Amino acid sequence: MPASVRGGPRKPTRPRAEAPASPKARPAARNAAPPAGKLQAARSGVGVSPGLALSVAGGALVVALVATLATGHRAERLGQAMARGVDGEFADLGFKLKTVHIEGASPMAKADILNATALYQDQPTLGLDLADLRSRVEGVGWVKSAKVVRLLPDTVFISVEERPALAVWQHSGAMRVIDGEGRIIREADAARFPQLPLVVGQGADQAAGAILPAVNARPRLRDRLEALVRVDDRRWDLRLKDGSLIQLPAIDEESALIQLDQLDQRQRILDLGFARIDLRDPEMVAVRPRDAVLPGQPVAGGA
């Protein structure tokens, strides 16, 4: 059967990380930087003369038309058969996928992006739907935006703006990685981001982007931090590694943190191990030692 009426490539297998896999189990193409000549080749037509291109395309259209009519297919499938015929003819001339280059993505994100493209080795490059390909790439949680370029004859170039991971959000028994806008990066495994701050509770995902820069700008506080806990989706408690709790107000958190800075500079309050440091009242800082007796609590050994 001629290549023009084979009906396109067979169903591709799952692509490997960093390279598109072939449906015929051929060696995977590398995700490497395209040679500088690729772009020039794309602009100049890759050495295929206009006459040859028209001849090949015309022959493919004729064969596709005959095949479609001979097999009794409905008229609306004619265009699809023609397109597959043209793609197949040009693929035989070398217009088939060998390399996918991804730029702007971290190593963990690259494998997820490549998998989402569903590209495979030796796929006809002229038949690629670049708008659909970009949509699939932008559907990956890591990706904020993407550009897709076809570099003829055999390369696809994908440039992405990645969503930087901001924190790990704990809520309803689940741990999820979020970006600065509170968007969940679905493909990210929270266990692989122990360096990220932990934010806990309802609404913590949306509010984390506003508080974390202020906390991260204070190394003594940042290094002692275990988690930021959202209280009633209106304010934060900062839970430290030594068990201390710093209570922030619902508004003007920056002023409260400046007040904490001043106390820490004068008295090293973060080293004193208070059970609680209450900064909710801008006129007064209340502290509670670890062994303090709560009001109404009986004293051990008392009468």
PASESE-517872 format. One line per 2 residues: number of its first residue (from 1); for each residue x negated, y negated, z negated of N, C-alpha, C. Coordinates in pm, 1 decimal. Each point is the difference from the previous one (the first is absolute). Example, Ala and Ser with C-alpha at 12.3 -4.5 7.8 and 13.67 -1.06 7.14 Angstrom:
2
1) -1319.0 569.0 -780.0 89.0 -119.0 0.0 -90.0 -120.0 0.0  35.0 -105.0 72.0 -82.0 -119.0 -6.0 77.0 -109.0 -73.0
END
This chain:
303
1) -85.5 119.5 0.0 85.5 -119.5 0.0 -88.8 -124.2 0.0  27.3 -101.7 84.8 -85.0 -118.8 5.1 -1.8 -70.6 -133.8
3) -112.1 -72.6 -22.9 -12.8 -71.0 -127.5 106.8 -105.4 -17.2  55.5 -50.0 113.2 96.4 -109.8 -8.9 134.6 41.9 -54.0
5) 31.3 127.4 -4.8 131.6 43.2 -46.8 -11.5 96.8 -115.5  -109.5 -4.7 -70.2 -15.3 90.0 -113.4 88.1 -42.3 -116.5
7) 59.1 -120.3 4.8 90.2 -43.4 -107.1 -72.3 -60.6 -117.5  -128.4 -42.8 19.8 -72.0 -65.5 -108.6 -70.5 100.4 -88.1
9) -75.6 -50.5 -100.2 -78.0 88.4 -86.5 88.7 81.6 -91.7  -50.6 116.6 -38.3 73.6 80.9 -95.2 2.2 -66.9 -136.4
11) 87.6 47.4 -88.7 14.7 -58.7 -132.4 -133.5 0.2 -72.7  -50.6 -119.5 -40.2 -133.7 -5.7 -60.0 -1.0 54.9 -141.3
13) -116.1 50.0 -39.5 -18.8 44.5 -136.5 -30.4 -120.1 -87.5  4.8 20.4 -131.2 -25.9 -108.0 -95.5 -142.0 -50.9 17.0
15) -21.0 -132.4 16.3 -134.9 -50.3 22.8 -85.5 9.6 -124.6  -126.8 20.9 19.4 -94.4 1.3 -111.3 -32.4 -141.8 -42.2
17) -48.3 -13.1 -122.4 -42.0 -131.0 -47.5 -116.1 -48.3 83.9  2.5 -127.6 33.6 -102.9 -68.8 75.6 -1.4 34.7 148.3
19) 89.2 88.2 49.8 -3.4 30.6 141.6 130.8 61.7 44.1  43.4 -27.3 125.9 120.8 63.6 51.2 -26.3 144.1 37.5
21) 88.6 89.4 -40.2 -18.8 141.3 30.5 67.5 35.4 131.0  -53.2 92.1 74.4 53.5 40.3 128.6 104.9 107.7 -17.0
23) 106.0 -4.8 79.5 97.1 108.9 -6.6 -56.1 129.6 54.1  -114.8 -6.4 68.0 -65.2 119.2 52.0 -122.5 37.8 -82.0
25) -7.1 -54.5 -123.9 -107.5 31.9 -95.0 -136.1 -34.3 55.9  -11.6 -108.5 79.0 -130.0 -44.5 47.4 -69.5 -77.5 -110.8
27) -130.0 -20.9 10.1 -70.5 -75.2 -104.8 59.9 -137.8 -16.9  13.1 -42.5 -125.8 65.7 -126.5 -29.2 -88.7 -116.3 38.4
29) 62.2 -109.1 48.2 -74.7 -120.4 32.8 -34.8 -73.9 -126.7  -112.9 -66.8 -0.8 -43.2 -71.2 -118.5 66.6 -135.5 -8.1
31) 18.9 -46.0 -124.5 47.8 -136.9 -22.3 -123.8 -87.0 -8.6  -48.5 -43.9 115.2 -125.6 -73.3 5.8 22.8 -133.4 68.5
33) -96.2 -90.3 -19.5 11.3 -130.5 63.5 -9.5 15.5 150.7  89.9 -64.3 75.7 -4.6 12.9 144.4 -122.0 -70.5 55.1
35) -64.9 56.1 101.1 -114.9 -67.1 61.0 40.8 -135.9 54.5  -96.7 -91.4 7.2 30.6 -134.9 46.5 53.6 0.5 141.3
37) -41.0 98.9 80.7 45.0 7.1 138.3 144.0 41.4 15.9  63.8 50.2 -108.8 138.0 47.0 9.7 93.8 -113.7 40.2
39) -14.1 -114.5 -68.4 89.9 -110.2 27.8 -20.1 -51.2 141.3  -127.2 -9.6 43.2 -26.3 -44.4 136.2 55.2 98.6 100.4
41) -11.8 128.6 -33.5 53.6 102.0 89.8 150.5 -10.7 11.7  65.3 -31.6 -111.8 145.4 -14.3 3.7 41.3 -116.0 88.1
43) -77.7 -108.8 -4.9 34.8 -117.2 79.3 -25.0 21.6 148.8  -102.0 78.6 32.4 -39.1 16.1 139.4 64.6 119.1 67.7
45) 85.4 74.6 -72.7 70.3 110.9 63.1 -75.0 129.7 -6.4  -107.6 7.4 -72.9 -77.0 121.5 -24.0 -43.7 65.8 130.4
47) -25.6 -78.0 103.6 -57.6 56.1 120.8 100.1 66.0 91.9  127.5 -0.2 -29.7 101.0 60.2 86.6 52.6 -108.6 93.3
49) -12.6 21.7 129.1 42.1 -100.5 96.6 150.8 -11.1 2.5  52.3 -117.2 34.8 145.8 -14.6 8.8 62.9 97.5 98.1
51) -69.2 25.8 110.9 55.6 93.9 97.4 15.0 139.1 -55.6  -102.2 45.9 -72.2 6.5 134.6 -58.3 109.5 6.6 -105.5
53) 9.9 -104.7 -83.1 102.2 0.5 -104.3 139.8 5.4 59.7  23.7 -78.8 105.5 131.5 1.2 62.8 28.8 133.1 66.5
55) -103.9 58.3 60.0 18.3 129.7 66.0 37.6 107.7 -99.8  -72.3 2.2 -113.3 28.6 99.7 -102.6 139.4 -21.9 -57.8
57) 32.3 -124.4 -31.1 130.6 -28.4 -57.9 111.9 34.1 96.7  -19.8 -36.0 129.2 102.6 30.8 98.6 22.5 147.9 16.5
59) -110.6 76.5 5.0 14.1 145.0 11.3 69.5 59.4 -119.0  -32.4 -51.7 -119.4 63.1 51.5 -121.1 149.9 -28.1 -0.8
61) 38.8 -119.2 46.5 141.6 -34.3 2.5 78.5 89.4 94.9  -58.9 27.1 115.0 67.9 86.4 96.6 19.8 139.5 -56.8
63) -107.6 56.0 -57.7 10.3 134.0 -56.2 100.9 4.0 -113.5  -2.7 -103.9 -87.1 94.1 -3.9 -112.1 143.5 -8.9 48.6
65) 23.8 -79.1 107.2 134.2 -14.8 54.2 51.5 132.5 54.6  -85.3 68.6 78.4 40.2 127.7 57.2 29.6 101.2 -109.5
67) -87.6 4.8 -100.5 19.7 96.1 -108.1 128.4 -27.3 -76.1  28.5 -126.2 -23.7 120.4 -34.9 -75.7 126.6 37.6 75.2
69) 3.0 -34.0 129.7 118.2 30.1 79.7 16.1 150.0 22.7  -112.4 69.5 19.2 6.4 142.8 28.7 49.9 80.0 -118.7
71) -27.0 -45.3 -118.4 40.7 74.9 -118.2 137.3 -42.7 -50.9  64.3 -92.3 68.5 135.4 -37.5 -36.8 10.1 -83.4 -125.4
73) -108.3 -64.3 -42.0 6.0 -84.5 -119.5 85.8 -121.9 26.5  50.6 -56.1 -104.7 82.5 -118.4 13.7 -84.8 -119.9 40.6
75) 64.7 -97.3 64.7 -71.8 -113.7 57.9 -75.3 -81.2 -105.2  53.4 -5.2 -122.8 -67.9 -83.2 -100.4 -135.3 55.0 -42.4
77) -29.3 125.5 36.6 -130.1 56.7 -35.0 -103.7 -24.0 108.2  40.2 -62.0 107.3 -92.2 -23.1 109.8 -117.3 -88.2 -42.5
79) 31.9 -109.1 -70.4 -106.9 -89.9 -41.7 -99.7 66.1 -92.7  49.3 84.9 -90.0 -90.6 69.1 -91.2 -93.9 93.7 75.9
81) 55.3 72.1 95.8 -83.3 92.4 77.2 -103.8 -74.1 81.4  39.7 -115.0 57.5 -95.0 -80.4 75.5 -114.7 -48.3 -88.3
83) 35.6 -49.7 -119.7 -102.6 -50.2 -92.1 -95.2 110.9 -40.9  53.1 119.1 -29.0 -87.0 110.7 -37.9 -90.7 40.0 115.8
85) 55.5 -8.0 121.6 -81.8 34.9 115.3 -116.0 -94.6 18.3  27.0 -129.7 -11.4 -106.7 -99.7 12.6 -102.7 18.5 -110.9
87) 46.5 17.0 -123.9 -91.6 20.6 -112.7 -88.7 121.1 23.9  59.9 107.8 48.1 -78.0 121.3 21.2 -105.7 -17.4 106.1
89) 34.5 -70.0 109.2 -97.3 -20.4 107.0 -116.6 -85.6 -47.6  29.7 -107.8 -72.2 -107.7 -84.9 -49.2 -80.7 69.5 -109.4
91) 64.1 84.9 -81.0 -75.1 77.0 -100.2 -103.5 88.6 67.2  34.7 57.6 115.2 -94.8 83.2 72.7 -118.1 -80.8 51.4
93) 17.5 -132.5 13.8 -109.0 -86.6 43.5 -82.9 -52.0 -117.4  34.6 41.9 -121.7 -77.3 -41.1 -117.8 71.4 -95.0 -92.5
95) 124.8 -37.4 32.0 75.6 -91.0 -85.5 70.5 80.5 -108.7  -78.0 57.3 -91.2 55.1 78.6 -109.5 -79.9 -28.0 -126.7
97) 66.4 12.1 -112.4 -53.1 -48.3 -127.4 -117.0 83.5 -49.7  -108.1 -69.1 -32.2 -117.6 64.0 -59.4 -34.2 -58.4 -136.5
99) 26.0 -129.3 -19.1 -43.3 -68.0 -122.8 108.5 -92.5 -52.8  20.8 4.9 -131.9 84.4 -97.3 -69.5 -89.2 -73.9 -98.9
101) -10.5 -130.4 17.4 -81.7 -81.0 -90.5 91.3 -84.2 -87.7  -16.7 11.7 -131.5 82.5 -74.3 -96.4 -89.3 -98.7 -73.6
103) 37.9 -126.3 4.4 -79.4 -106.5 -61.4 81.6 -69.4 -108.3  -66.6 -33.2 -111.3 65.2 -76.1 -106.3 63.3 84.7 -108.5
105) -12.8 132.6 9.6 61.9 89.4 -98.1 -107.1 66.4 -86.0  32.9 24.7 -125.5 -90.1 71.9 -89.8 -3.7 146.6 40.1
107) -102.7 74.5 -44.9 -7.9 141.9 37.4 124.5 79.5 -37.2  60.1 -27.0 -117.8 119.0 74.7 -39.6 117.7 -31.7 91.0
109) 8.5 -126.1 45.1 112.1 -39.4 84.4 -13.3 51.7 142.6  -121.8 15.7 48.3 -19.9 37.9 140.4 67.0 133.0 34.2
111) -15.3 98.4 -85.1 58.4 131.1 28.3 151.8 -8.3 7.4  62.3 -79.0 -89.0 145.6 -14.0 1.9 46.7 -75.0 124.6
113) -75.7 -100.4 40.6 36.1 -75.6 120.3 -9.7 88.9 123.4  -109.0 73.7 10.3 -18.8 87.6 115.4 110.0 105.5 6.6
115) 35.6 54.2 -114.4 105.9 100.5 -4.3 133.5 -58.5 46.6  27.1 -125.3 -37.9 126.6 -63.1 37.7 9.5 -27.8 149.6
117) -112.7 -17.9 66.8 3.7 -29.4 143.9 50.9 117.7 81.6  -21.4 123.2 -50.0 37.5 121.4 73.6 -74.3 11.9 132.9
119) -113.0 -67.1 13.2 -80.4 11.4 121.6 -77.2 130.9 -0.3  -30.1 51.1 117.2 -78.4 122.5 10.9 -97.5 -10.4 117.6
121) -102.8 79.2 -7.2 -105.1 -5.1 100.7 53.1 42.3 136.4  -46.7 -70.6 103.4 36.6 23.3 139.9 142.9 -43.0 31.4
123) 63.6 -76.0 -89.4 130.4 -56.8 28.3 -14.7 -106.2 109.0  87.8 -3.7 101.7 -10.7 -102.8 103.9 6.6 -140.0 -59.9
125) -97.9 -82.8 28.9 -5.7 -132.0 -63.0 94.5 -100.3 65.4  27.7 15.1 128.8 87.0 -96.4 66.4 144.1 11.6 -45.1
127) 38.4 116.0 -51.7 137.0 19.1 -43.5 26.5 -37.2 -143.8  -99.3 -50.0 -71.4 19.6 -33.7 -140.8 90.7 -121.2 -15.1
129) 94.7 8.4 -91.9 88.0 -111.5 -33.9 -66.4 -76.6 -114.3  -67.2 -109.4 32.7 -79.4 -71.8 -100.5 88.0 -66.2 -105.8
131) 118.4 -45.0 38.4 89.9 -61.8 -99.1 45.7 103.5 -101.7  33.6 118.8 46.8 40.8 106.6 -91.7 -117.0 43.6 -86.7
133) -118.4 4.6 58.5 -119.4 38.7 -75.5 -28.8 -100.2 -111.1  12.7 -129.3 31.0 -22.4 -101.7 -103.5 104.3 10.7 -110.5
135) 124.6 28.5 37.5 106.2 14.8 -99.6 -30.6 115.5 -94.6  -50.4 110.1 53.3 -33.5 114.9 -85.2 -115.5 -34.1 -94.1
137) -98.5 -73.0 50.8 -113.9 -38.6 -84.1 46.2 -93.4 -111.4  85.5 -96.0 32.6 46.5 -94.9 -101.3 97.7 63.9 -97.5
139) 46.5 121.1 29.6 83.6 73.5 -94.2 -79.7 68.7 -109.3  -132.4 1.0 12.4 -86.6 57.4 -103.3 -10.7 -99.6 -116.0
141) 11.5 49.8 -121.9 0.5 -87.5 -116.9 -124.6 -85.1 -15.2  -112.5 49.1 48.4 -124.8 -75.5 -9.8 0.7 -125.8 87.3
143) 80.9 -1.8 103.9 -14.5 -97.9 107.7 98.6 -116.1 -14.6  -54.3 -120.4 3.0 83.4 -119.7 -0.1 37.0 -39.3 142.2
145) -95.7 3.6 90.9 25.3 -29.1 140.8 -102.9 73.7 83.6  30.6 17.4 128.2 -89.8 75.6 87.4 6.1 -52.5 142.1
147) -111.0 18.2 72.5 -7.1 -26.5 143.0 -53.3 126.4 67.1  58.0 34.0 113.2 -41.3 119.8 72.4 -36.7 -39.1 142.4
149) -118.2 41.3 42.4 -50.1 -31.1 134.0 -40.7 129.5 68.4  34.9 11.6 127.6 -40.1 115.5 80.8 -123.7 -40.6 79.3
151) -112.5 67.9 -25.0 -124.1 -24.9 72.6 -19.1 112.9 101.3  31.2 -28.1 124.1 -10.4 101.6 103.5 -145.4 36.4 27.2
153) -27.7 128.5 27.1 101.3 101.0 29.5 42.7 88.4 -117.4  -72.1 0.4 -114.1 18.9 109.9 -95.0 -1.3 -39.7 -147.1
155) 25.1 -127.6 -31.9 -13.4 -44.9 -139.0 121.9 -80.9 -43.6  42.1 19.3 -124.5 100.4 -84.6 -63.5 -66.8 -69.9 -117.9
157) 14.1 -132.1 -4.4 -60.3 -81.3 -105.3 111.7 -53.8 -88.8  -8.2 28.0 -130.6 102.1 -43.3 -96.1 -66.8 -89.0 -104.9
159) 45.7 -122.9 -8.1 -50.7 -94.1 -100.9 110.8 -26.3 -100.7  -29.7 18.2 -129.7 102.6 -15.8 -102.7 -42.5 -100.6 -105.3
161) 99.2 -63.6 -59.8 -20.1 -75.7 -123.6 53.6 86.8 -112.0  -88.0 43.9 -86.9 39.4 95.6 -103.5 54.6 -72.7 -122.8
163) 97.3 63.1 -63.1 52.8 -51.2 -125.9 -94.3 43.0 -113.1  -67.2 -92.1 -67.3 -90.7 40.0 -107.1 76.5 52.5 -121.1
165) -46.9 108.8 -55.8 62.3 57.5 -119.6 -27.4 -91.3 -119.6  104.9 -38.1 -71.9 -13.7 -93.1 -112.3 3.9 70.5 -134.9
167) 90.8 96.0 -15.6 20.4 62.2 -131.3 68.1 134.4 17.4  0.7 75.5 -109.7 79.8 122.4 -7.4 121.8 -32.0 -85.6
169) 116.7 26.8 54.4 126.3 -30.8 -67.5 59.5 128.2 -56.7  25.7 -0.1 -130.9 62.0 113.7 -66.8 143.8 -34.8 -35.0
171) 92.7 80.9 52.7 141.9 -25.2 -27.8 78.8 127.6 26.2  92.6 30.3 -89.7 87.4 117.7 12.5 -79.3 128.1 21.0
173) -110.9 10.7 -69.2 -79.2 122.2 5.1 -86.5 14.5 122.3  -4.0 -100.6 87.2 -80.0 8.5 123.0 -110.4 -104.9 -2.0
175) -111.2 34.2 65.4 -113.0 -92.0 13.3 -16.6 -30.5 148.4  2.7 -129.6 33.3 -9.6 -39.6 140.6 -100.2 -114.3 14.2
177) -71.3 -0.8 111.3 -91.5 -109.4 30.8 79.6 -109.8 70.0  -20.3 -125.0 -42.5 71.2 -113.5 59.7 -100.0 -104.2 48.3
179) 45.8 -83.8 93.4 -82.2 -111.2 46.2 42.2 -127.8 -71.7  -56.1 -113.4 43.0 26.5 -126.4 -67.5 141.9 -49.3 11.4
181) 77.0 53.2 94.5 139.7 -37.6 15.2 94.1 96.7 -71.6  -57.5 97.1 -69.7 81.7 98.5 -69.7 46.2 113.1 88.9
183) -48.7 3.0 122.4 39.6 106.4 92.8 -76.1 127.4 -32.8  71.4 112.4 -0.8 -62.7 129.3 -28.9 -76.9 48.9 121.9
185) -123.4 40.0 -20.5 -79.8 63.0 105.4 23.7 149.9 -12.1  94.1 50.0 77.1 49.5 137.3 -18.5 -110.5 104.8 13.3
187) -90.3 -21.9 92.1 -102.2 101.6 26.9 -111.8 3.2 -104.0  -8.4 -101.3 -84.6 -109.4 -9.2 -97.3 29.3 85.8 -122.5
189) -97.4 80.9 -38.9 10.5 84.2 -119.2 -50.9 -80.1 -119.9  87.1 -26.9 -95.2 -37.8 -82.8 -115.1 -117.5 58.5 -77.2
191) -14.1 131.9 0.3 -109.5 63.7 -73.5 -136.2 -36.8 57.8  -2.5 -46.7 123.7 -126.1 -35.4 64.6 -36.7 -146.8 -20.3
193) 76.8 -71.5 -83.3 -25.9 -142.6 -23.8 -10.0 -29.8 -148.9  -89.6 68.3 -71.0 -11.0 -24.8 -144.5 -52.4 -139.3 -32.5
195) -61.3 -66.5 96.5 -53.9 -133.7 -24.2 105.1 -108.7 2.9  119.4 31.5 51.9 104.7 -101.1 8.0 69.6 -17.5 -134.9
197) 43.9 -122.9 -31.4 76.0 -20.4 -124.8 133.0 73.1 5.8  49.3 37.4 -117.1 127.7 69.5 -13.0 106.0 -98.6 -43.4
199) 111.7 -5.7 74.6 114.5 -82.3 -39.3 117.4 93.9 -22.9  77.1 -29.2 -105.3 102.2 94.8 -45.3 134.8 -69.4 -12.5
201) 105.0 69.1 43.5 135.6 -44.6 -27.5 74.5 -55.9 120.2  129.4 -14.6 -17.8 85.7 -54.4 104.9 -38.4 -143.8 31.4
203) -17.1 -29.7 129.6 -36.1 -134.0 42.9 -148.3 -28.0 -3.0  -79.5 91.5 -57.5 -144.4 -23.3 -7.5 -62.8 -3.0 138.5
205) 57.1 74.9 94.7 -56.0 3.5 134.9 9.2 -137.1 66.7  112.6 -67.9 -16.7 20.0 -129.7 64.3 -71.6 -113.6 -72.6
207) -19.0 14.0 -130.3 -60.0 -108.9 -79.0 -150.6 11.8 -13.5  -58.0 114.1 34.0 -143.2 23.1 -22.9 -88.2 -96.2 78.3
209) 42.3 -35.2 120.9 -82.2 -87.5 83.5 -22.4 -137.1 -59.7  89.4 -44.5 -88.1 -13.8 -132.4 -60.1 -88.8 0.3 -123.2
211) 0.3 109.2 -79.0 -73.3 2.6 -126.1 -141.8 55.4 13.6  -20.4 93.6 90.5 -129.5 68.3 5.0 -117.2 -91.1 36.1
213) 13.8 -95.0 92.1 -114.2 -88.7 23.9 -44.8 -74.6 -125.2  94.2 -42.2 -83.9 -35.6 -71.8 -122.6 -71.0 91.8 -98.6
215) 42.8 124.9 -7.9 -65.4 95.9 -89.6 -139.1 36.8 52.7  -8.8 25.7 129.7 -127.8 40.8 58.3 -105.0 -110.4 -5.8
217) 44.6 -125.2 -11.5 -93.9 -112.4 -9.3 -63.2 -11.2 -138.1  42.6 84.6 -95.8 -51.7 -3.1 -136.7 -64.4 135.2 -31.6
219) -129.0 13.8 26.2 -66.7 130.2 -11.9 14.5 65.3 -137.0  -5.6 -76.7 -108.3 10.8 61.1 -132.5 137.9 61.1 -22.0
221) 102.3 -64.3 51.3 134.6 54.3 -8.9 18.1 115.4 98.8  -45.3 -19.3 121.1 15.5 102.2 104.7 -65.4 131.2 -40.0
223) -119.7 -7.1 -55.2 -73.0 122.3 -33.4 62.9 76.8 -116.1  79.8 -68.0 -81.4 65.3 65.3 -113.3 142.3 47.6 32.9
225) 48.1 -37.4 115.9 139.8 24.8 34.4 26.0 146.8 33.0  104.9 54.1 -58.2 45.5 134.8 35.2 120.2 -5.7 93.2
227) 94.5 -89.7 -26.8 118.6 -10.0 85.3 70.4 -132.6 -24.5  72.4 -44.8 103.4 90.6 -113.4 -13.8 141.5 56.1 -0.9
229) 73.4 -27.6 -106.0 133.7 56.9 -16.3 103.9 -110.4 20.0  90.0 21.7 94.7 106.0 -97.7 26.7 112.0 21.2 -100.5
231) 38.1 -107.7 -70.7 101.7 6.3 -104.8 127.9 -67.8 49.7  106.9 78.0 11.0 130.4 -51.0 43.0 -7.3 -73.3 134.2
233) -97.3 35.4 81.0 -19.6 -61.2 132.5 -5.1 -152.0 -6.8  -61.9 -51.5 -109.9 -8.1 -145.9 -12.7 -133.7 -48.3 -54.1
235) -75.5 87.8 -70.8 -129.5 -41.5 -53.2 -90.0 122.4 -12.6  -128.0 -26.5 -40.0 -99.9 107.4 -6.9 -51.9 20.3 -142.5
237) -26.4 126.8 -32.1 -85.9 37.6 -111.7 -127.8 59.4 60.0  -115.4 -43.8 -51.4 -127.5 55.2 45.3 -46.3 102.1 -103.6
239) -7.7 123.5 39.1 -42.4 107.0 -90.2 -148.7 26.5 20.9  -77.9 -14.7 -107.9 -144.4 16.1 9.8 -41.2 143.3 -34.3
241) -122.1 34.4 38.3 -49.5 136.2 -19.1 -14.1 36.7 -147.4  -18.4 -100.1 -87.1 -14.8 29.7 -143.0 134.5 6.5 -71.5
243) 109.9 -9.9 76.6 132.7 7.8 -59.9 62.7 -133.8 -30.7  -73.4 -108.2 18.3 55.9 -132.6 -25.4 105.3 -34.2 104.5
245) 92.1 -89.3 -38.6 104.9 -45.3 90.3 -1.3 -152.3 2.6  -10.1 -57.5 119.3 4.5 -144.6 16.7 132.6 -34.1 66.3
247) 81.9 -79.9 -69.1 132.7 -33.6 50.4 -3.2 -137.4 67.6  33.9 -2.5 128.9 0.8 -124.3 76.1 141.7 -55.8 8.0
249) 12.1 -131.7 18.4 133.7 -60.3 12.8 60.5 28.7 137.8  128.0 -24.8 13.2 68.2 23.0 127.2 -36.3 -105.2 103.3
251) -41.8 -118.8 -43.0 -40.7 -105.9 92.4 -135.1 -54.6 -44.3  -72.3 -57.2 97.6 -129.7 -63.9 -26.7 -99.2 98.4 -62.0
253) -16.3 112.3 64.7 -94.8 101.6 -48.3 -143.0 -50.8 1.6  -32.3 -85.2 98.6 -136.6 -51.1 11.1 -39.4 -80.2 -123.9
255) 91.0 -82.9 -52.1 -30.7 -77.7 -120.8 -25.0 92.2 -119.0  77.1 107.2 -9.7 -19.0 95.8 -108.9 -134.9 69.3 12.6
257) -40.8 32.9 120.6 -129.8 65.2 18.5 -115.1 -97.1 -27.6  17.9 -128.8 30.9 -101.6 -100.1 -34.5 -13.3 -10.1 -151.5
259) 112.9 3.2 -68.7 -2.1 -2.5 -146.9 -73.6 122.5 -54.4  22.4 115.5 62.4 -71.2 121.3 -41.2 -149.7 -12.9 25.4
261) -37.0 -60.5 113.1 -141.5 -23.0 31.1 -66.3 -83.8 -108.9  65.2 -106.5 -41.9 -56.5 -89.9 -100.9 -19.8 71.8 -133.9
263) 99.0 81.5 -38.3 -13.9 76.3 -123.7 -113.3 101.3 10.0  -13.8 60.2 116.6 -103.6 101.4 16.9 -138.7 -63.4 -0.4
265) -11.3 -119.3 54.5 -130.2 -68.1 -0.8 -41.1 -40.2 -140.9  98.4 -43.7 -82.2 -32.1 -46.3 -134.6 -10.2 114.1 -100.9
267) 89.4 99.7 13.4 10.1 101.5 -104.9 -15.1 143.9 51.0  -24.3 15.8 130.9 -10.7 134.6 59.4 121.5 84.9 -39.0
269) 116.9 -57.7 23.3 123.3 63.3 -46.7 24.2 135.5 66.8  -51.4 17.8 121.0 19.4 128.0 69.5 -81.4 112.4 -62.2
271) -100.3 -35.8 -81.2 -82.1 102.3 -63.7 49.1 36.3 -140.3  100.2 -71.0 -51.2 42.7 19.1 -138.3 99.2 114.4 -17.6
273) 52.9 52.2 107.5 85.5 118.0 -8.2 134.5 -24.1 -64.1  58.8 -117.6 23.6 133.4 -24.4 -53.3 100.4 95.0 65.6
275) 101.2 39.2 -76.9 105.1 82.9 56.7 81.2 -79.5 102.5  16.5 -130.2 -27.0 79.8 -81.6 90.3 -48.7 -144.2 -2.6
277) -5.1 -60.3 117.9 -28.3 -143.1 14.5 117.8 -58.9 76.7  77.9 -81.8 -66.9 124.0 -52.5 57.6 -24.3 -142.3 50.4
279) 7.8 -16.5 133.6 -22.3 -130.3 62.9 129.4 -59.1 54.7  113.3 50.9 -42.8 127.2 -45.2 57.1 39.2 -140.3 -43.0
281) -48.6 -44.3 -116.2 29.5 -135.4 -48.1 -118.5 -89.9 36.9  19.1 -99.8 86.6 -112.9 -84.0 40.8 -58.7 -82.6 -113.0
283) 71.7 -14.3 -110.7 -47.1 -80.1 -112.6 -73.0 82.9 -104.9  5.6 131.5 11.0 -58.0 82.8 -105.8 -37.1 137.6 55.7
285) -113.7 51.5 -45.9 -41.7 135.9 34.2 15.8 85.1 -125.6  79.8 106.0 12.3 21.3 89.8 -113.4 -76.7 129.6 25.0
287) -69.2 46.7 -102.9 -74.5 125.3 11.6 44.5 95.5 -110.3  -15.5 128.3 28.2 34.6 101.8 -98.5 -115.1 99.5 -9.4
289) -60.0 11.6 -117.9 -105.2 100.4 -18.0 57.4 140.6 16.7  -86.1 94.4 23.1 46.3 137.0 23.8 70.9 59.6 -120.5
291) -47.2 -31.1 -117.9 57.0 61.1 -119.5 101.9 -89.3 -68.5  49.6 -99.9 72.8 96.6 -92.2 -61.8 130.3 71.5 -31.6
293) 61.9 -37.5 -110.4 127.0 58.2 -40.3 113.5 -79.0 64.6  87.1 68.0 70.7 113.5 -65.1 63.2 103.5 -40.1 -105.2
295) 76.3 -106.2 24.5 103.4 -41.4 -97.7 97.8 112.9 -27.8  23.5 24.9 -129.8 95.2 105.8 -36.5 -60.7 138.0 -7.1
297) -128.3 13.2 39.7 -65.6 131.5 -0.8 -56.1 26.3 -140.1  31.0 115.6 -59.6 -52.0 28.7 -134.5 -149.4 17.4 -1.2
299) -63.6 -49.6 -106.9 -143.9 13.2 -15.5 -29.9 139.6 -55.6  -97.1 67.5 62.0 -33.6 135.5 -44.6 -45.5 -5.0 -144.2
301) 58.2 89.1 -80.6 -39.0 8.5 -141.3 67.2 -104.0 -87.9  89.5 -81.7 61.8 64.8 -102.6 -79.0 110.7 56.9 -85.1
303) 51.0 -82.6 -92.0 105.3 43.7 -90.7 131.1 13.0 72.7
END
